[in-house]
Amino acid sequence: GEGVSSHATGTDSGQSNQSSDVEELQQQQHYDKGKMIKAMTHATDHLKSQDFQVCITVIEARQLPGLNMDPVVCIQVGDQKKYTSVKESTNCPYYNEYFVFDFHMPPVMLFDKIITLSVIQSRKFLRSGTLVGSFKIDLSTVYDAPDHQFYHKWALLTDPDDFYSGPKGYLKCDIGIIGKGDTVKVPQKSEKDPDDIEANLLLPVGVPIERQRAKFIVKIYRADGLPRMNSSLMANVKKAFTGEAKDLVSPYVQVSFAGLMGKTTVKKNAYAPVWNEQLVFTEMFPPLCQRIKIQLRDADPMKPAIIGTHYIDLKQISNDGDRGFLPTFGPSFIHLYGSTRDYTLLDQHSNLNTGLGEGVSYRARLLLAIRTEITDNVEMTTEKNVELEPAYPISESSYSRNEEFFLFGSIIEASMLDKKVSDKTVFFELSMGNAGNSLDGHNESFSTATEDGEDGCVLETVDTTSFSSVTNACKPISHDKSHYYLPYWDYKPCMDVRCTLPDLRRRMYNSNMLSKMSEKLEEGLVKTKKLIEDEDVKAEVRLRTTLEDLASACARYLSITKANAVGPGSGKTKLDKERMKLCQNEIENLGNLARNLRALVTRSSLKERFKTALTFQQKLKFLIDDPQHSLP
């Protein structure tokens, strides 16, 4: 009897363990599904057009240079301009005028727009007068401010064309951004004296009052893998007249930063252009504009076009902490993505070439570097804000070693095909960068070029006979004339690609480790939040476990990265070294914070500790993306 009893008890316990395992598995599947749906819905939120209002109140100006002035303020947001009234015979005018700028566009486009506040000495009957001083800030910096606004702050006016002169006065204003559904919060009264200009300067938290002049040097070395940007018909007409075939693209690079814009020279008819030029931007440091916009363009007189666009965020290539470093980048390739590479006069995906949305096709790669130099006014000899200068060519092998990579893929199933392709044959193509691209992936330049160019650059060469990157074409099948699929039954089509690329895998490995840590932390925090909402007593244990897991993951990350600091696949640029130091310092700090917070978790302080843990998630997410690309 005792034997039966104990056996029955064991069975009950086994069933209870089994049911709890099943329940946990179902919860995990539900979490994974929810995470996927959330990722799909939120990933494109910043690309959807939304309604925004940029509200600016110009209150007053003080300490404007000169006597008997008639000052007027020009408020420019992007391309829109508005003006205050003219105040006569004063160098401390009072306006208190309110302006609203309406925008309907994706946030990612809006936040790149620049606000320029300019005080102008008015001319009678004319709106254009002599510029007294101006102030620039991008909308991203305003949106990052508390409640998306600066209230009763003084903008320091400077003369952009005169680097030797000091402040040109101060302009008191309110700047705010209101999105659809945002509640406008009334700013709290500041304890600071409103007339104390230095204590109330219009600057983000952490930016020093006295900013210096700096040179932001963007070096453009070369590009390759460019798509055909001209029709074959036009090329044949040219060939008939000139008797020679030419590359069907004439590229140049355009760089925009802080409302300034510079261009390289145009390289006529070149699929693999070499520039070795640098654009020098002179701006205040730290700048109040967050992103550098790099565009590779085609200078075709018939149809000028954008080949690809890439943004570099200054926050990702610099650090203002105790062990900080000035903005630096490369030399490193950036990979450009955009619309399909088949040239058409009416390209329905052309907006993808402007950096809006995830590109559907590889467009080119561009080798560049960025360096920042803080300069004293005495050193400034130029009167221009943007200068184009020659740059010394570099030895690419000093920064990375080329390796052969092999990529394999197999199609298990192809269903839910668009009805538009029902009467056509369909095939799949696997490509990595341009390798495997059967359309124009191996555009050979008609200009004579050896594999090792004059400047020591290695042109990307692909042996198309060594791989099979496309499947056999077949016609879709349907049972109901609405849903189409390809008849891949027992034999699944396989594709493979081989190509030689710079070996920078460590960048990717580092991002993968940080991403995994972030996912694991998010999973634990989501479960903790659910338990807190259900007022479950297990919430306390769940949060402690999550923090313990994070601390262990931080320790593992540090042991791996410190043991493998050098070797194959590791980057050798200044940013590679600085970024690795930054990641290690941040992760070590995060591990200590997680361990300390775990010890402080109690039932009464649970919600507060949970809020603190959420900030850990934000810190981890910021570290994931490496601004310097690894594999395309």
C-alpha positions as CSV (number, residue, x, y, z in Angstrom):
1,G,0.0,0.0,0.0
2,E,2.8,2.4,0.9
3,G,4.5,1.6,-2.5
4,V,1.3,2.4,-4.4
5,S,0.8,5.6,-2.4
6,S,4.4,6.8,-3.0
7,H,4.2,5.8,-6.7
8,A,0.9,7.8,-7.1
9,T,2.5,10.8,-5.3
10,G,5.4,10.7,-7.7
11,T,3.1,10.6,-10.7
12,D,1.2,13.6,-9.4
13,S,4.4,15.5,-8.8
14,G,5.6,14.5,-12.3
15,Q,2.4,15.7,-13.9
16,S,2.5,19.0,-12.0
17,N,6.1,19.6,-13.1
18,Q,5.1,18.7,-16.6
19,S,2.2,21.0,-16.6
20,S,4.3,23.9,-15.3
21,D,6.9,23.2,-18.0
22,V,4.2,23.3,-20.7
23,E,2.8,26.5,-19.2
24,E,6.2,28.1,-19.2
25,L,6.8,27.0,-22.8
26,Q,3.4,28.5,-23.8
27,Q,4.3,31.7,-22.0
28,Q,7.7,31.8,-23.8
29,Q,6.0,31.2,-27.2
30,H,3.5,33.9,-26.4
31,Y,6.3,36.3,-25.5
32,D,8.3,35.5,-28.7
33,K,5.2,36.0,-30.8
34,G,4.3,39.3,-29.0
35,K,7.9,40.4,-29.4
36,M,7.8,39.7,-33.2
37,I,4.5,41.5,-33.7
38,K,5.7,44.5,-31.6
39,A,9.0,44.6,-33.6
40,M,7.1,44.5,-36.9
41,T,4.7,47.3,-35.8
42,H,7.2,49.6,-34.1
43,A,10.2,49.1,-36.5
44,T,8.6,51.3,-39.1
45,D,6.9,53.9,-36.8
46,H,9.7,56.4,-37.4
47,L,9.1,56.1,-41.2
48,K,5.4,56.8,-41.1
49,S,4.3,60.4,-41.9
50,Q,2.9,62.1,-38.8
51,D,1.6,65.6,-37.9
52,F,4.0,67.8,-36.0
53,Q,4.0,71.5,-34.9
54,V,7.2,73.3,-34.2
55,C,6.3,76.3,-31.9
56,I,8.7,79.1,-31.4
57,T,8.2,82.3,-29.3
58,V,10.7,85.1,-29.9
59,I,10.6,87.1,-26.7
60,E,13.4,89.6,-26.7
61,A,17.0,90.3,-27.7
62,R,19.8,91.8,-25.6
63,Q,23.4,93.1,-26.1
64,L,23.1,93.4,-29.9
65,P,26.2,95.2,-31.2
66,G,25.7,98.7,-32.5
67,L,23.5,101.7,-31.9
68,N,20.4,103.0,-33.5
69,M,19.5,99.6,-34.9
70,D,16.2,98.5,-36.4
71,P,16.5,94.7,-35.7
72,V,14.2,92.0,-37.1
73,V,14.4,88.3,-36.3
74,C,14.2,85.7,-39.1
75,I,13.0,82.2,-37.9
76,Q,13.8,79.4,-40.3
77,V,12.8,75.8,-39.8
78,G,14.0,73.7,-42.7
79,D,13.1,75.7,-45.8
80,Q,10.3,77.7,-44.2
81,K,11.0,81.3,-43.1
82,K,9.0,83.7,-40.9
83,Y,9.8,87.1,-39.6
84,T,9.0,89.2,-36.5
85,S,8.0,92.8,-36.8
86,V,10.8,95.5,-37.0
87,K,11.7,97.3,-33.8
88,E,13.2,100.7,-34.4
89,S,16.2,102.4,-32.9
90,T,17.1,99.8,-30.2
91,N,19.7,97.1,-29.5
92,C,17.5,95.4,-26.9
93,P,14.2,94.9,-28.7
94,Y,11.2,93.2,-27.1
95,Y,9.0,91.1,-29.5
96,N,7.0,88.4,-27.7
97,E,5.8,87.0,-31.0
98,Y,4.6,83.4,-31.5
99,F,5.2,81.3,-34.6
100,V,4.0,77.9,-35.6
101,F,5.5,75.7,-38.4
102,D,3.3,72.7,-39.5
103,F,4.9,69.5,-40.8
104,H,3.5,66.2,-42.1
105,M,6.4,63.8,-42.5
106,P,8.2,60.9,-40.8
107,P,9.9,61.7,-37.5
108,V,13.3,60.5,-38.9
109,M,13.1,63.3,-41.6
110,L,11.7,66.0,-39.3
111,F,14.5,65.6,-36.7
112,D,17.2,66.3,-39.2
113,K,15.7,69.8,-40.0
114,I,17.7,72.8,-38.7
115,I,16.2,75.7,-36.8
116,T,18.1,78.9,-37.6
117,L,17.3,82.1,-35.6
118,S,18.9,85.1,-37.2
119,V,18.9,88.8,-36.1
120,I,19.0,91.1,-39.1
121,Q,19.6,94.9,-39.3
122,S,16.4,95.8,-41.2
123,R,16.5,97.8,-44.4
124,K,13.6,100.0,-45.3
125,F,11.1,98.3,-47.7
126,L,13.3,95.2,-47.9
127,R,13.3,92.0,-45.9
128,S,17.0,91.2,-46.6
129,G,19.3,93.2,-44.5
130,T,22.7,92.9,-42.8
131,L,23.1,89.8,-40.6
132,V,23.9,90.7,-37.0
133,G,24.2,87.1,-35.6
134,S,22.5,83.7,-35.8
135,F,22.0,80.5,-33.8
136,K,21.4,76.9,-35.1
137,I,20.0,73.8,-33.5
138,D,18.4,70.7,-35.0
139,L,14.9,69.5,-34.1
140,S,16.4,66.2,-32.8
141,T,18.1,68.1,-30.0
142,V,14.9,70.0,-29.2
143,Y,12.9,66.7,-29.1
144,D,15.4,65.1,-26.8
145,A,15.0,68.0,-24.2
146,P,12.7,67.5,-21.3
147,D,9.0,67.6,-22.5
148,H,10.4,68.3,-26.0
149,Q,11.0,72.0,-25.3
150,F,13.3,74.7,-24.2
151,Y,11.5,77.4,-22.2
152,H,12.7,81.0,-21.7
153,K,16.2,80.2,-22.8
154,W,18.8,82.6,-24.3
155,A,20.3,81.7,-27.7
156,L,23.9,82.9,-28.1
157,L,24.2,84.7,-31.4
158,T,27.4,84.4,-33.5
159,D,28.5,85.6,-36.9
160,P,29.0,82.4,-39.1
161,D,31.2,84.3,-41.5
162,D,33.5,85.9,-38.9
163,F,35.4,83.4,-36.8
164,Y,37.4,86.0,-34.9
165,S,34.4,87.9,-33.4
166,G,32.8,86.9,-30.2
167,P,29.1,86.8,-29.2
168,K,26.8,89.0,-31.3
169,G,24.1,89.3,-28.6
170,Y,21.5,87.0,-27.1
171,L,17.9,86.1,-28.1
172,K,15.4,84.9,-25.5
173,C,12.9,82.4,-26.9
174,D,10.8,79.3,-26.3
175,I,11.1,76.3,-28.7
176,G,8.9,73.2,-28.6
177,I,7.8,70.3,-30.7
178,I,4.3,68.9,-30.4
179,G,3.3,65.6,-32.0
180,K,-0.2,64.3,-32.6
181,G,-1.7,63.3,-29.3
182,D,1.0,65.0,-27.2
183,T,-0.1,66.9,-24.2
184,V,1.5,70.3,-23.8
185,K,3.0,70.6,-20.4
186,V,3.2,73.9,-18.7
187,P,7.0,74.4,-17.9
188,Q,7.8,74.5,-14.2
189,K,9.1,77.9,-12.9
190,S,12.9,77.8,-12.8
191,E,14.7,78.7,-9.6
192,K,17.3,80.6,-11.7
193,D,17.1,84.3,-12.2
194,P,15.3,84.7,-15.6
195,D,17.6,87.7,-16.3
196,D,20.8,85.7,-15.7
197,I,21.7,85.0,-19.3
198,E,24.6,82.6,-18.7
199,A,22.5,80.5,-16.3
200,N,19.7,80.1,-18.9
201,L,21.5,79.6,-22.2
202,L,19.7,77.5,-24.8
203,L,21.9,74.4,-24.6
204,P,21.2,70.7,-23.9
205,V,22.1,69.3,-20.5
206,G,25.9,68.5,-20.4
207,V,26.9,71.0,-23.1
208,P,29.4,73.6,-21.7
209,I,28.5,77.3,-21.8
210,E,31.7,78.2,-23.6
211,R,31.8,76.3,-26.9
212,Q,34.8,76.2,-29.1
213,R,35.3,76.3,-32.9
214,A,36.1,72.9,-34.4
215,K,36.9,71.5,-37.8
216,F,34.9,68.4,-38.8
217,I,36.9,66.7,-41.5
218,V,35.1,64.2,-43.7
219,K,37.5,62.3,-46.0
220,I,36.1,60.6,-49.1
221,Y,38.5,58.0,-50.5
222,R,36.7,55.8,-53.1
223,A,33.6,53.8,-53.9
224,D,32.8,50.6,-55.9
225,G,30.0,48.4,-56.9
226,L,27.9,51.3,-58.2
227,P,24.7,50.5,-60.2
228,R,24.1,51.4,-63.8
229,M,22.5,54.9,-63.7
230,N,21.8,55.3,-67.4
231,S,19.7,53.4,-70.0
232,S,21.4,51.1,-72.5
233,L,19.7,53.0,-75.3
234,M,21.4,56.3,-74.3
235,A,24.7,54.4,-73.9
236,N,24.4,52.9,-77.4
237,V,23.7,56.3,-78.9
238,K,26.8,57.7,-77.2
239,K,28.8,54.7,-78.3
240,A,27.7,55.3,-82.0
241,F,28.9,58.9,-81.9
242,T,32.1,58.5,-79.9
243,G,33.0,54.9,-80.8
244,E,33.8,53.9,-77.2
245,A,31.8,52.3,-74.4
246,K,31.8,54.1,-71.0
247,D,30.7,53.4,-67.5
248,L,27.0,54.4,-67.1
249,V,27.4,56.5,-64.0
250,S,29.1,59.8,-63.1
251,P,29.3,59.8,-59.3
252,Y,30.1,62.5,-56.7
253,V,29.6,62.6,-52.9
254,Q,27.5,65.3,-51.1
255,V,27.9,65.7,-47.3
256,S,25.4,67.8,-45.2
257,F,26.0,68.8,-41.6
258,A,24.6,71.5,-39.3
259,G,22.9,73.3,-42.2
260,L,26.1,73.3,-44.2
261,M,26.7,71.3,-47.4
262,G,29.8,70.3,-49.4
263,K,30.4,68.2,-52.5
264,T,33.4,66.3,-53.9
265,T,34.3,66.6,-57.6
266,V,32.4,64.5,-60.2
267,K,34.1,61.4,-61.5
268,K,32.9,61.0,-65.1
269,N,31.8,57.6,-66.2
270,A,33.2,55.5,-63.3
271,Y,31.7,52.4,-61.6
272,A,34.7,52.4,-59.2
273,P,35.5,56.2,-58.6
274,V,38.6,57.3,-56.6
275,W,38.4,60.8,-55.1
276,N,40.9,61.1,-52.2
277,E,39.3,64.4,-51.2
278,Q,38.2,65.9,-47.9
279,L,35.4,68.3,-46.9
280,V,36.2,70.5,-43.9
281,F,33.2,71.8,-42.0
282,T,33.8,74.6,-39.5
283,E,31.2,74.6,-36.7
284,M,30.9,75.2,-32.9
285,F,31.8,72.2,-30.7
286,P,29.9,70.5,-29.2
287,P,27.5,71.0,-32.2
288,L,23.8,71.3,-31.6
289,C,23.1,69.1,-34.7
290,Q,23.3,65.3,-34.3
291,R,23.7,63.7,-37.7
292,I,26.1,63.8,-40.7
293,K,24.3,63.0,-44.0
294,I,26.4,61.2,-46.7
295,Q,24.9,61.0,-50.2
296,L,26.4,59.2,-53.2
297,R,24.9,60.9,-56.3
298,D,24.9,60.6,-60.0
299,A,25.6,63.8,-62.0
300,D,23.8,62.8,-65.2
301,P,22.6,66.1,-66.8
302,M,19.5,64.3,-68.2
303,K,18.4,62.9,-64.8
304,P,20.5,63.7,-61.7
305,A,19.8,61.0,-59.2
306,I,20.6,59.8,-55.6
307,I,22.4,56.4,-55.6
308,G,22.3,56.0,-51.9
309,T,22.2,57.8,-48.5
310,H,23.8,57.1,-45.2
311,Y,23.5,58.9,-41.8
312,I,26.2,59.0,-39.2
313,D,25.0,59.9,-35.7
314,L,27.6,61.9,-33.7
315,K,26.5,60.3,-30.5
316,Q,27.7,56.9,-31.9
317,I,31.1,58.1,-33.0
318,S,32.1,60.2,-30.0
319,N,31.8,60.2,-26.2
320,D,31.6,63.1,-23.8
321,G,32.3,61.2,-20.6
322,D,35.4,61.3,-18.4
323,R,37.3,59.0,-20.8
324,G,35.6,60.6,-23.8
325,F,36.8,61.1,-27.4
326,L,36.0,63.6,-30.2
327,P,33.9,62.4,-33.2
328,T,36.0,59.9,-35.2
329,F,35.2,57.3,-37.8
330,G,37.1,54.9,-40.1
331,P,38.7,54.7,-42.5
332,S,35.9,52.2,-43.1
333,F,33.5,51.2,-45.8
334,I,29.8,52.2,-45.4
335,H,27.4,50.0,-47.3
336,L,24.6,51.8,-49.2
337,Y,21.2,50.3,-49.8
338,G,18.1,51.6,-51.7
339,S,15.9,50.8,-54.7
340,T,16.4,47.9,-57.1
341,R,19.4,48.2,-59.4
342,D,17.5,47.8,-62.7
343,Y,17.6,51.3,-64.1
344,T,14.2,52.9,-65.0
345,L,13.3,56.5,-65.6
346,L,10.3,56.1,-63.2
347,D,11.6,54.4,-60.1
348,Q,8.8,53.6,-57.7
349,H,11.3,52.8,-54.9
350,S,13.5,55.9,-55.4
351,N,12.6,57.3,-51.9
352,L,14.6,54.3,-50.5
353,N,17.7,55.9,-51.9
354,T,17.3,58.9,-49.7
355,G,17.7,56.8,-46.6
356,L,14.0,56.7,-45.8
357,G,13.2,53.1,-45.0
358,E,15.2,49.9,-45.3
359,G,16.7,49.6,-48.8
360,V,15.6,46.5,-50.8
361,S,18.9,46.3,-52.8
362,Y,22.6,46.9,-52.3
363,R,23.7,50.0,-54.2
364,A,27.4,50.6,-53.5
365,R,30.1,50.8,-50.8
366,L,31.9,54.0,-49.9
367,L,35.3,54.3,-48.1
368,L,35.4,57.3,-45.8
369,A,36.9,58.7,-42.6
370,I,35.9,61.4,-40.1
371,R,38.2,63.4,-37.8
372,T,37.5,66.3,-35.5
373,E,40.0,69.1,-34.6
374,I,39.3,71.7,-31.9
375,T,40.8,75.0,-33.2
376,D,41.6,78.3,-31.5
377,N,40.3,81.4,-33.3
378,V,43.9,82.5,-34.0
379,E,44.4,79.4,-36.1
380,M,41.4,80.0,-38.3
381,T,42.5,81.3,-41.7
382,T,39.5,80.4,-43.9
383,E,36.5,82.5,-44.4
384,K,34.3,79.7,-45.6
385,N,32.3,77.2,-43.5
386,V,33.0,74.3,-45.9
387,E,36.2,73.7,-47.8
388,L,37.1,71.0,-50.4
389,E,40.7,69.9,-50.2
390,P,42.8,67.0,-51.5
391,A,43.4,64.1,-49.0
392,Y,46.3,61.7,-48.8
393,P,45.4,58.2,-50.1
394,I,45.5,55.4,-47.5
395,S,46.7,51.8,-47.4
396,E,43.5,49.8,-46.8
397,S,45.4,46.7,-45.7
398,S,46.6,48.6,-42.7
399,Y,43.0,48.7,-41.3
400,S,41.7,45.3,-42.3
401,R,42.7,42.0,-44.0
402,N,40.7,40.6,-46.9
403,E,39.2,37.1,-46.4
404,E,37.0,34.9,-48.6
405,F,33.5,34.4,-47.2
406,F,31.0,31.7,-48.2
407,L,27.3,32.2,-47.9
408,F,24.8,29.4,-48.3
409,G,21.0,29.4,-48.4
410,S,18.2,27.0,-49.1
411,I,14.5,27.8,-49.9
412,I,12.2,25.5,-47.9
413,E,8.9,27.0,-49.0
414,A,7.7,29.9,-51.1
415,S,4.0,30.8,-50.6
416,M,1.6,33.8,-50.5
417,L,3.1,35.1,-53.7
418,D,1.5,38.2,-55.3
419,K,-1.1,37.6,-58.0
420,K,0.9,39.9,-60.3
421,V,3.6,37.3,-60.8
422,S,1.2,34.4,-61.4
423,D,1.8,34.4,-65.2
424,K,5.6,34.8,-64.9
425,T,8.4,32.5,-64.0
426,V,9.9,33.2,-60.5
427,F,13.4,32.5,-59.2
428,F,15.3,33.4,-56.1
429,E,18.7,35.1,-55.9
430,L,21.1,35.1,-52.9
431,S,23.6,37.9,-52.7
432,M,26.0,39.4,-50.2
433,G,26.9,43.0,-51.2
434,N,27.2,42.7,-55.0
435,A,28.4,39.1,-55.0
436,G,25.6,36.9,-56.4
437,N,23.8,39.8,-58.0
438,S,23.0,38.4,-61.5
439,L,21.7,41.7,-62.9
440,D,24.7,43.9,-62.7
441,G,26.7,42.7,-59.8
442,H,29.9,42.6,-61.7
443,N,29.9,45.9,-63.6
444,E,33.4,45.9,-65.0
445,S,34.8,49.4,-65.3
446,F,35.7,50.2,-69.0
447,S,38.5,52.4,-67.8
448,T,41.8,50.4,-67.5
449,A,42.3,49.3,-63.9
450,T,44.5,46.7,-62.4
451,E,43.3,44.6,-59.4
452,D,45.6,46.6,-57.2
453,G,44.9,50.2,-58.2
454,E,47.5,53.0,-58.2
455,D,46.4,54.1,-54.8
456,G,46.8,50.7,-53.2
457,C,43.1,50.0,-53.2
458,V,41.8,46.6,-54.0
459,L,38.8,46.6,-56.3
460,E,36.2,44.0,-55.3
461,T,36.5,41.2,-57.8
462,V,34.0,38.4,-58.0
463,D,34.5,35.1,-59.8
464,T,31.0,34.3,-60.9
465,T,31.9,30.8,-62.0
466,S,32.7,29.6,-58.5
467,F,29.1,29.8,-57.1
468,S,25.5,29.4,-58.0
469,S,23.5,32.3,-56.6
470,V,20.1,31.8,-58.4
471,T,17.5,29.0,-58.3
472,N,15.9,27.5,-61.4
473,A,12.9,29.6,-62.6
474,C,9.4,28.0,-62.3
475,K,5.8,29.1,-62.6
476,P,3.7,29.7,-59.5
477,I,0.8,27.3,-58.8
478,S,-2.6,28.1,-57.2
479,H,-5.6,26.1,-56.1
480,D,-8.0,29.0,-55.7
481,K,-6.5,31.7,-58.1
482,S,-5.9,34.0,-55.2
483,H,-2.9,32.4,-53.3
484,Y,0.1,31.3,-55.2
485,Y,3.1,29.2,-54.3
486,L,6.1,27.5,-55.9
487,P,6.2,23.7,-56.3
488,Y,9.2,23.0,-54.0
489,W,8.4,19.5,-52.9
490,D,11.1,16.9,-51.8
491,Y,14.0,18.7,-53.5
492,K,14.7,22.2,-52.1
493,P,16.6,24.7,-54.2
494,C,20.0,25.7,-52.9
495,M,22.1,28.8,-53.5
496,D,25.6,29.8,-52.5
497,V,27.9,32.8,-52.9
498,R,31.7,33.3,-52.5
499,C,33.3,36.7,-52.2
500,T,36.4,38.4,-50.9
501,L,35.7,41.2,-48.3
502,P,37.5,43.0,-45.5
503,D,37.4,40.7,-42.4
504,L,35.8,42.8,-39.7
505,R,33.7,40.1,-38.0
506,R,34.6,41.2,-34.5
507,R,32.4,44.3,-35.0
508,M,29.5,42.0,-35.8
509,Y,30.3,39.5,-32.9
510,N,30.3,42.4,-30.4
511,S,27.0,43.7,-31.6
512,N,25.5,40.2,-31.5
513,M,26.6,39.7,-27.9
514,L,25.2,43.0,-26.8
515,S,21.9,42.4,-28.7
516,K,21.5,38.9,-27.0
517,M,22.1,40.5,-23.6
518,S,19.5,43.2,-24.4
519,E,16.9,40.6,-25.6
520,K,17.4,38.5,-22.5
521,L,17.0,41.5,-20.2
522,E,13.9,42.7,-22.1
523,E,12.4,39.2,-21.8
524,G,12.9,39.2,-18.0
525,L,11.6,42.7,-17.6
526,V,8.4,41.9,-19.7
527,K,7.7,38.9,-17.4
528,T,8.4,41.0,-14.3
529,K,6.0,43.8,-15.5
530,K,3.2,41.2,-16.1
531,L,3.7,39.8,-12.6
532,I,3.6,43.3,-11.1
533,E,0.4,44.1,-12.9
534,D,-1.2,40.8,-11.7
535,E,0.1,41.6,-8.1
536,D,1.8,38.2,-8.1
537,V,4.2,37.6,-5.2
538,K,6.7,36.0,-7.7
539,A,7.4,39.4,-9.2
540,E,10.1,40.1,-6.6
541,V,11.9,36.8,-7.3
542,R,11.6,37.3,-11.1
543,L,13.2,40.8,-11.0
544,R,16.0,39.5,-8.8
545,T,16.7,36.6,-11.2
546,T,16.6,39.0,-14.2
547,L,19.2,41.3,-12.5
548,E,21.4,38.3,-11.5
549,D,21.3,37.0,-15.1
550,L,22.3,40.5,-16.4
551,A,25.2,40.7,-14.0
552,S,26.4,37.2,-15.1
553,A,26.0,38.1,-18.8
554,C,28.1,41.3,-18.2
555,A,30.9,39.2,-16.6
556,R,30.8,36.8,-19.5
557,Y,31.0,39.6,-22.0
558,L,34.0,41.2,-20.3
559,S,35.9,37.9,-20.1
560,I,35.3,37.2,-23.8
561,T,36.1,40.7,-25.1
562,K,39.2,41.1,-23.0
563,A,40.6,37.7,-24.0
564,N,40.0,38.4,-27.7
565,A,41.0,42.0,-28.0
566,V,43.2,41.4,-31.0
567,G,43.4,38.8,-33.8
568,P,41.7,37.9,-37.0
569,G,38.5,39.9,-37.7
570,S,39.2,42.7,-35.3
571,G,39.0,46.4,-36.4
572,K,42.0,48.6,-36.2
573,T,40.6,52.1,-36.5
574,K,40.6,54.6,-33.7
575,L,36.8,54.2,-33.3
576,D,37.2,50.4,-33.0
577,K,39.5,50.8,-30.1
578,E,37.6,53.6,-28.4
579,R,34.2,51.9,-28.9
580,M,35.6,48.6,-27.4
581,K,36.9,50.6,-24.3
582,L,33.5,52.3,-24.0
583,C,31.5,49.1,-24.3
584,Q,33.7,47.4,-21.7
585,N,33.5,50.3,-19.3
586,E,29.7,50.6,-19.7
587,I,29.1,46.8,-19.3
588,E,31.4,46.6,-16.2
589,N,29.5,49.5,-14.7
590,L,26.1,47.9,-15.7
591,G,27.1,44.6,-14.1
592,N,27.9,46.4,-10.8
593,L,24.7,48.4,-10.9
594,A,22.6,45.2,-11.6
595,R,24.3,43.4,-8.6
596,N,23.7,46.3,-6.3
597,L,20.1,46.8,-7.4
598,R,19.4,43.1,-6.9
599,A,20.3,43.4,-3.2
600,L,17.9,46.3,-2.8
601,V,14.8,44.6,-4.3
602,T,12.0,44.3,-1.7
603,R,8.3,44.0,-2.0
604,S,7.8,47.7,-1.0
605,S,10.4,49.1,-3.4
606,L,9.6,46.7,-6.3
607,K,8.1,49.3,-8.6
608,E,10.9,51.8,-8.1
609,R,13.6,49.1,-8.6
610,F,11.8,47.9,-11.8
611,K,11.9,51.5,-13.2
612,T,15.7,51.6,-12.5
613,A,16.1,48.3,-14.3
614,L,14.4,49.8,-17.4
615,T,17.2,52.3,-17.7
616,F,19.7,49.5,-17.9
617,Q,17.8,48.3,-21.0
618,Q,18.2,51.7,-22.7
619,K,21.9,51.8,-22.0
620,L,22.4,48.3,-23.5
621,K,20.3,49.2,-26.6
622,F,22.5,52.3,-27.3
623,L,25.6,50.2,-27.4
624,I,24.3,47.5,-29.9
625,D,24.7,49.2,-33.3
626,D,28.3,49.7,-34.5
627,P,28.5,52.8,-36.7
628,Q,31.3,51.1,-38.7
629,H,29.9,48.3,-40.9
630,S,31.3,44.8,-41.0
631,L,29.9,42.6,-43.7
632,P,27.4,43.9,-46.3
